[in-house]
Amino acid sequence: MTDAEPENLSRFHVLVAGGGNAGLCAAITAARSGVSVCVVEAAPRAWRGGNTRHTRNMRVAHEEGNGILTGPYPVDEYMDDLMRVTDGQTNLELAELTINASQELWDFLAEQGVHYQPSLGGTLSLGRTNAFFLGGGRSMLNALYRTAESLGVTFFYDTKVVSLDIENGFFESCEVVSQWQSDQPETRKLEARAFIAAAGGFEANIEWLKEAWGPAAENFLIRGTPYNRGAVLKQLLNAGVASVGDAKQCHAVAIDGRAPKFDGGIVTRLDCVPFGVVLNANGQRFYDEGEDFWPKRYAIWGRLIAAQPDQVGHVIIDSKSIELFMPSVFPPLQADSLEQLAVEMGIDSTAVSQTVNQFNQACRGSNFDHTVHDDCHTEALEPPKSHWARPIDTPPYYAYTLRPGITFTYLGVKVDKDARMIMHNGSTSGNLFAAGEIMAGNVLGQGYLAGIGMTIGSVFGRIAGSTAAAIVRN
Ligand SMILES: Cc1cc2nc3c(=O)[nH]c(=O)nc-3n(C[C@H](O)[C@H](O)[C@H](O)COP(=O)(O)OP(=O)(O)OC[C@H]3O[C@@H](n4cnc5c(N)ncnc54)[C@H](O)[C@@H]3O)c2cc1C
């Protein structure tokens, strides 16, 4: 047996739970160090890769543009951006580490077969700061899987880690259940000398979300994989690993209310809020739709809608704005009068007409320009609309129903700069490591910076893979 070969298929040097970006970066790095690695992935092969499948880009610091990235994005600017969105709610040491190490990710991923493409136009304007994957996250993942396979990593698909045997901060083994034949689940034990948790957050576990959000969570839609149910996270917390983050903190955006319960991905996002008004189920406005540019505000609308009655919002625009945002997958509701539109939306037409009329009468300014903070605002209206406020008066009128779309949760396990988990009593665990969503709350106490989810996964995946391999070799 060479160092890289498993003694058998139940004992490995390093066991990785979860086969998304974080797990794959960890597995590749550990395998390159010459230790045997297995990845246990809950989804069947065709659905492997969790939320990473849905991604398009990763935020990386760099000193100059490179033909695809359009200009420099220095470490200090990245750090300032992170401090702004988190309002300082971050572990500074780990945040600095993440951002410094992000400078190596372009080359690291390219070495694993990942290709890049220029940023597409669109509403988020990330061409300078974010590396876009050619073919999106799925193609990026396929490259990582091919590389990992070529390095001899063993994959168990359709196999969930269901329990962990951890004694005083030392992983000994875990129980996994394979669903290869749907009527006959197969349970067995896998042993390893180091364990890397890369099994995502608990966003697909509605019962757990309800513990934090109450019954409102029943109305949330989950933008990503149904497999991130937090089973590994729960086991780790039960085994005495310290938690980080708040169960209610998550990335949540407003998405089309007709999106599927799980896995709707990025196409269900709607970017028309700044061009119209958003009403709740009672026909009332509840927040400034033109507070700032949409890329800076889209991530607060999931929470805003989660706080409304029945967790629903209705955005109304008119024909002046229908061409100004990315087209929606599902066509909007359409009517020639606001009253008729309200009937189609299923809310009280008197309330809708009153709210829109009040809004129309409060609109001031005439230089509408959605590329700048223009002078179109409301006067003496509560809540105000600070920019891009134009009367909604030109039929046909359009409406979309909005629901909170949960991207991922932030409650996770506490780690140090070696990606090693910290125990509840403050001691360092023996051989427990974490990467990706399951520990992202160390860096993201609140808020979000587009593309940093993948950065955290790759940076800590590499660190976890390398430290786990090092303790095995020692
Ligand atoms: C629609 C959408 C778009 C996004 N776009 C971007 C983007 O462009 N850029 C960006 O930075 N971030 C983006 N994100 C966030 C990004 O997806 C995550 O930050 C990142 O993919 C997390 O990687 P991960 O490896 O930690 O988790 P995942 O990629 O979710 O992988 C976790 C894996 O663990 C497996 N698993 C779960 N439980 C178990 C278990 N018990 N046993 C075994 N395996 C288990 C799952 O099947 C899954 O494959 C997006 C998310 C969504 C939903």
The ligand as an ORCA input file, in Angstrom:
! r2SCAN-3c Opt
* xyz 0 1
  C     -28.342     30.470     -5.909
  C     -27.011     30.687     -5.242
  C     -26.047     31.453     -5.887
  C     -24.836     31.688     -5.273
  N     -23.886     32.407     -5.946
  C     -22.680     32.617     -5.377
  C     -21.615     33.233     -6.107
  O     -21.725     33.538     -7.301
  N     -20.450     33.456     -5.441
  C     -20.264     33.078     -4.136
  O     -19.197     33.320     -3.572
  N     -21.231     32.421     -3.455
  C     -22.415     32.187     -4.043
  N     -23.375     31.487     -3.354
  C     -23.028     30.950     -2.027
  C     -22.153     29.701     -2.253
  O     -22.933     28.754     -2.921
  C     -21.617     29.094     -0.987
  O     -20.984     30.057     -0.199
  C     -20.585     28.004     -1.309
  O     -20.960     27.229     -2.396
  C     -20.428     27.128     -0.113
  O     -19.600     26.039     -0.434
  P     -19.575     24.809      0.541
  O     -18.643     23.816     -0.067
  O     -19.340     25.240      1.923
  O     -21.081     24.262      0.524
  P     -21.888     23.494     -0.633
  O     -21.366     23.840     -1.971
  O     -23.318     23.723     -0.388
  O     -21.518     21.987     -0.376
  C     -21.963     21.314      0.793
  C     -22.098     19.853      0.428
  O     -22.316     19.093      1.605
  C     -23.204     18.049      1.296
  N     -23.806     17.595      2.557
  C     -24.705     18.229      3.329
  N     -25.010     17.485      4.421
  C     -24.268     16.347      4.321
  C     -24.132     15.183      5.129
  N     -24.832     15.015      6.274
  N     -23.292     14.207      4.724
  C     -22.579     14.344      3.568
  N     -22.666     15.431      2.762
  C     -23.493     16.422      3.150
  C     -24.191     18.645      0.316
  O     -24.795     17.659     -0.484
  C     -23.274     19.584     -0.496
  O     -22.799     18.965     -1.665
  C     -24.577     31.172     -3.974
  C     -25.527     30.364     -3.357
  C     -26.727     30.105     -3.989
  C     -27.742     29.220     -3.305
*
